[in-house]
């Protein structure tokens, strides 16, 4: 509203085309999305907020562009005003699709891409995160619900601040495992089976289940493993594999195999 009022006062008594109003109102959005490539690709942050928010918004915008129910004018507007992140998402998704050309990877790549976009629709991975700092210097960027499952002890005895990004940071007096083991309501989660675009789901160690950063790092480490199917995938489709890695690093959408669809018929589940 302040932007609209400011623009209206500047144009008082003049005749203006609607494009001028649209340009004025979207200016702050365009500036918000204008992020340097060096910042976005910085490996140590793994797309942490607010960068993750920008790329998730780019993913949502890309999905809107793919909707078939819009008329021609809406589609033109979506493509005309699309942020650079939407274009980056589209480019990387197209690169991953080249895995469809190989029957060894086709089913896995299709399932992975489908689930990747479904994550964006469900919004279930975009809950509030809290960073916990341990006495030894280690840190955990965990979902808020994990903090509450650890009981009130952390909230009662540990001080919290907010960093420059607006994230809450809590300085623990003891290791996180101490608080989790102490909480009666806490039940350790089962090891997670993660989806990959080139092979059957693989299990990530249970110790990585709490931290977003650990989970993303574990997924990336497993993706770049050049043994088995990974050797063929990286040799024949390096751009597709790198694109998949960048999609996860930038959005932090790590996909879980919750239905068992990702397994090859020749594999058994133990």
VENLIN-V989968 format. One record per helix or strand of 2 or more residues. SS is the DSSP state (hx for helix, st for strand). FROM is the first residue (numbers start at 1). TO is the last residue. Records with the same first field share a line. If there is no record, write none. Layout:
# VENLIN-V989968
SS: FROM-TO, FROM-TO
This chain:
# VENLIN-V989968
hx: 2-10, 18-33, 37-40, 51-65, 72-80, 84-101, 106-122, 144-149, 153-157, 176-182, 206-208, 212-223, 229-236, 238-251
st: 129-133, 139-143, 160-162, 168-171, 192-194, 202-204
